[in-house]
């Protein structure tokens, strides 16, 4: 299929956070006292927050949308409810922004509508959004800004046959580079050729499936709200060699029971390589070593040491794809055609005697993604190995109240633990303004039970100070 339109419902969920909580209090004598209108980014609030908080306005960027949430506060029991879908919404300046009452059609469709309370930007400027319910109303100032440097990444990609290529849309929002793939709606080749490659959307964004050598083809991704089309160049070429590499800091020894995360690259002989790490199949060589899998296993690109012993050879192959969906990948053109070099992995026994976090006393900027690593010290210093994947993280600061610190703590203690981002990578959230600037926070790393020695080692800590991002 040369073009696939993303389902409107999926995109709307990605674009707009909308709380549809139950309305409390109506009909039981508990009178509605007031309405509070906030950005959906501020929707996880308490009654006291809503009653006393000053949330300011909302910022929406062209090409995307913004969600607003309307809360009703009740007098008798201090409860509140979500009145977003019950209110009537209006904009003071429809040349800058419109707001949906569930009646604005989603671009490219005839029967899909923006959820109630969604702000749709039209042009840079300011508008006041009003939500009315019965004889009450609430307003919020909305600023529409123009995103800068909106691009499709990568700008060009050379691909191995049967492989997949993943694309994303990025932009500078207030000077900070952010992923805005949710702004995109359609993906297609300018001149489709389904014998070379196909394009579609998946949950991550635009995806290209390479089939046979050819191209270049121009990949177009549309952002319908701001009527933009972004492009990238795609070509498919035979693989000269498939190269498997050790993880930085590893040389082949893996301490039981930890693992190493290898990388696999397609080398085309004369240009940029394609990362095929997550698309490759990994094989432990048992041809000459029938007990190899009792010492080493290869699960995707993670090579794990089971028991100490002789070295084990592991290789990778790419890329198999069931083109005709018959459940058989041995058909012509479907089997993996490239096999990598073999790497040797030696599982060794050692006792963890200490571990530490780096960097220490870190200062990290709002919107940044700082990397923290944990190094394990074995046998009193005879060996060291990165064990970042084997700790859990927590952020505390007794000097800062839970209410003030929680927006930062919630994000920094749960974000970044994905295979693609790498463990120990934290996303510092935009809600840093609720944390006192330059207030030290304690980042704590606790060992997983799998690597704890018989005499358990206590958690280690380092200090993190979050600073505001520089003005654009």
N, C-alpha and C positions, 0 to 999 in steps of 0.2 A: 504494500500500500504506500503510495507516494506521499500522502498527506493524511494526518489523523488529527481531528479536532478534539482537544481535551474536553471531557465532560464538564459542563458548566457547574454542576453541583460540586465536583471535586475542586475546581478552581475557586469557587466561592468560599469553600471551607478554608482553603489556603490563604485567601485574600483577607477575609474578615473574621475576626473573633467575635462571636455573638453569644452572649449568655441568654439562655431561655429558661431561667429559673422560675419556679412557681411564684405566684403572687400571694403573699400572705396578708391576712387581716381583713380583706374585703368580705362584707356580709356578716361579720361577727361583732359589730359594734365598735370595732377598732378603727377610728377614723384616719383617713389619709391626711397627713400634715403638710408634706412638701415633696417636691420632686428634685432630684439631683441628676444632672447630665454629665457624664464623664466619658473620656476616651476608653475604648474597650481594653486598652493596655493597663488601665487603672481599675479594672472591674473586680479584682479580688480584694474587696475592702470590707471593713467591719461597719457596724452602725455608727460607732463613734467617729470613724474616719469620714463617713458620708455626712455626718451632722456638722462636724467642725472643720473638715479638711478644705483646703484651697487648692484645687487641682489645676487651675489655670486653663489654658486652651488645648486644642489638639492640632497636630501638624499632619498634613496629608501630602503625599508627593504625586505629581502628575504621573500617569502610567499605572498607578496602583489605586487602591481604595483605602478608606479608613472606616473603622467600626466605632459606633457610639453606643453606650448603654445607659438607659434611663432607669433610675431607681426611685421607688416611692417609699417614703419614710412614714411610719405609723406612730401615733402619739401614745397609745395605751401601754404597749409592751416593749417598745424599743425595737420592734422588728422592721424589716424592710423587704420589699419584693422587686422583681424585675418587671418593669412596665414597658420595656422596649417595643414589643409587638402590639401593645394596646394604644400607643400614642399616635397622634397625627404630627407629621414632621414637615418642616419648611425651611427654606434657605433665604437669607436676606439678599443674597447676590448670586443668582443662578448663572451668571457669566463666569463666576469663579468656582462654585461648587454646587452641585445638586445633592439632595438627600432622598433616599428611597422610602416610600410607604409600601413597599412590596409591589410597586407598579412600574418600575424602570426595568426595561428589558435588557438582559445581558447581551453584550455585543456578539453578533454572529448567530444569535438564536431568535426564535419567535415565541417560545413558551417557557423560557427560564428567566427569572427575575432576581434582582439584587434583594437580599434580605432587608427587612425594615431596619432603619437606622444606619444604613450604609451610606457613607459620604463618597460621592463620585466627583473627582476633581475635573475641572474644565480648563482653567488657566491659573497661572500664578496670581495670588492676591489674597484678600481676606473676606470672610463671610461669617455671619452669625447663624448658627443652626438652632432652631427652636423646636422643642417637643412639647405637645399639649395633651393633657389627659383631664377630662371633665373641665373644671374651672381652674386647674393648676397648669403651670408651664415652667419650663426650665430652658436655659440657653447655654451655649458654649461657643466661644470664639474659635474659628477654624482658619488656619493659615495654610494655603496651598503653595507648595514650593516646586521648583523644577529640578528634577534629578540631573546630575552631571555625569558625563562619561558613561552613558548607558551602552554596554557592549555585550556581545555574545562570546563566551569563552569555551574552548580555545578558539582563536581566530582562524586557525587551520589545523587539520588533523589528518595524518596519513595512517591508514588502518590495515591490519592484517585481515585476510579473508576469514569470514565467519565470526569476527570479533564484534564487540559493541563499543561505541564511542558515546560518552556522556557529556552533555553540554549544560551550561548554566548562564543566566543573565546576571550581570553585576552592574552596580551604579554607585556613584558617590552621593550619599544622602547626608547633607550638612557636612560635607568634606570627609565622611567616613565611608570606605568601600564596604558595601553589603551585598549579599545575595538577594536578588529580587526576581528570581525565576518565576515566582508566583504571578508576576505581572504578565507573563506570556500566555498565549492561548492556542496558537496553531504553529505547526512546524511542517515544512515541506521543502522539497528540492525545487529550484527554479525551473530546471528541465529534468523531470523525473526519469530515472532509468533503473527499474527494479531488478535488472540483471546485475547491477553494480552495488547498489545499496538502497535501503529503505529507511524512512524516518517516521518516528512516532513519539508519543509522550508516555512516560511511566511516572511513578510516584516521585521520582527525583527531578524530572524535567525532560527536555528533549533528548531523545536517544536515536542514534544511527546504528543500523545493523549492516555491516559490510558483508558482501556476498562474493563478488569476483573482482579481479583487478580491473581498474578503469578509473575514469575521472580526469581532471577534477570536476566535482559537482558543487554547485552553490546551495548551501543550506540556508533557508530563510525562516526566521522565527518572528511572529507578529505580536505586538503589544497593542491590542485594539483600543484600549481606553485613551491612549494618546496618539493612536494612528501611526505607530512606528513599525518599521521592519528592520531587523538586525540580521546580519549575514555572516557565514563562516564557510570556509572552503574545505571540502572533504574529498579524499582520494583513497583508493584501495590498491595496495601493492603487495607483491610476493614478499615473504619474510626471508631475509638472508640468513639470519640466525636468531635463536631465542636464547636470551642470556639470563641466567638466574644468579642473583647476587645475595651475599650475606647482609644481614641487618647491620647498620653502622654500630661499631662497638663489639661486634661478635666476629670470631675468627674460625668457628667450627666447634669449639667446646660448648656444651650446654649442660648446666648443672641440673641434676635430677631434683625436683620434677618440673622444672621451668621449661620455657620454650623460646624459640627464635622466630622472628617474623621475616621471611625472605621476600625478595622482590623479583619479578620477572619482566623483562623488557624485550620488545620486538625490535630487532635491528634490521633496517632496510638497506644498509650498506652505504647510503649517501645522504642521510638527513636525520631529522628528529625521530626519536624512538617513541614507541607506543607502550604505555604501561599496561601489561596484561596480567598483573599479579592476581587479581580476583577472578580472572576468567580462565586461568590455567588449572589443569589437573595435575596433582603431585603424586609421585610414585616412589615408594621405598624399594630399593634394589634387593630382591630376595633370590635372584637367579644364582648368585654365587654365595649368598649368605642367607640360608633358610630361616635363621632365627632373628633376622634383623628387626622385624616388627615387634619383637619382645623388648627391644631397647629403644627404638625410635618409631614414632608414628607421625604421619604428615596429614594434618587436617586443614584443608585449604592451604593457605600459605604459612601456617603455623607448624613448626617442626618441634615436637615435644619429646623430651628425654624421659623414658620410663624407668630404665634400670641402667646402672653403669656397665660399661663394657667396651667392646671394640667399635671402631668407627663404622658408620653406616652411610651408604651413598643414596642421595635423593635427587631426582630429576623432575622436570615439569614438561607438560605438553599442552599445546593450544593450536587451534581453537575448534572444538567440536560443536556442531549446531544441527539440530534436526530440522532441516529445511522443509521437508514435506510432511512433518508432524505425524510420522508413522510409528514413532517409538523406537526407531532403529537409526543409530548414527554411524552405521558402517556403510551406508549408501555412498555412491560417488559424490564427491565434493563436501560430504558432511563430517567425515572423521577429522580429527586433529592432524594437521600436516607438518607441524613444527615441534621438535623436541629439543629441550635445552641441554646445556652442559650439566654434568653431575656435580653436586657439592657434597663434601664429606662432613658429617656431624658426629662428634664423639661425646656420648653421654658420660658425665663424670659425677662422682659422689663428693659432696662437700657439705660442711655444716655452716649454716648462716649464723654469724656471731654479732653482726651489727648491720644497720642500714641508715642511710641519710638522705635528706632531700636537698636538691639544688634547683634553682638558686635559693640562697638564704636572704632574708630581709629584702624581699623584692618589692619594687614599686611598679605597678602595672596601670596602663591607661584604660579608661572607659572605652568599650567596643573592641579592645584588643583581645588576642588569643594567646596568652602566655603559656609557655611549656614548662612544666615542673617534672623533674625526673627523680627517681628513687634508685640509688645504687646499693646493692647488697654486698656486704663484706663477709667473705667466707674464710673459715679456718684461720681466724685471727689476722687476716690481711693477706693470706697466701693467694687468694683469688678475689676478684670483684666481678660483678655482673649487673647489668641493668635489670631491675625487677619492678619497673613502673607498673606493669600489667598486673602485679600481684599485691596491690594495696587498694584500700578504699579511702576516700577523702571526706573530710568534714571541716567546716569552717566555724570557728567560734570566736566570741569576744565578750567576756562577762561584763566589760565596761560599757557595752552598747546594748540598749534594750532590744528585746526580741522584735518588737514592732518596728523599730527603726531599721534594724539590720536585716530583717528577714528577706526583703527583695533581693539583696545581694547574696545572702546565704543560700537561699533556695536555688538560685541559678548556678552559683559557683560550685556548689557541692554536688550537683547532679549533671552538669553539662559536660560534654566533651568525651564521654566514655564510649566512643564509637570507633570501630576499626579504622575507618577512613581518616578520622581526625587524629587518632593516636591517643592512647591513654595518658592522662596527665595534662591534656590540653584543656584549658578552661575558657569559656566564653564569658567575658566580663560584661554584664548587662547594662542596658541604657538607664536602668533605675538607680544608678550610682548616686544620683542627686539626693536620694533619701538616706544615704549613709554619710555621716560627717566626713568631709574631706580630710585626708591625712590621719584618720583614725585607724590604728593598726588592727588588723584582723589576724587571727591565728589559723593557719592552714595545717591540718593534722593528717598524717598518713598512718593507717593501721594495716598491719600485715594480714594477708589472707591466710586462712588456716592451712592451706596447701603447702605453704613455705615456712610456716612457723617451726622453729626448732623445738626440741623436747622441753627446754626451758624457754618459755615464751618471751619474746622481746617486746618491750613497751612501745606504744605509738611514738612517732617522732613529729616534731612541729617546726614550722618556720613562720616568719611574719610576712604578711602581705598588706601593702597599703595601696588602695585604689585612688587614682588621681583623675580629674576630669580630662576628657579629650581636648586637645588644643582647638581653638576657634578656627573654623574654615577660612 
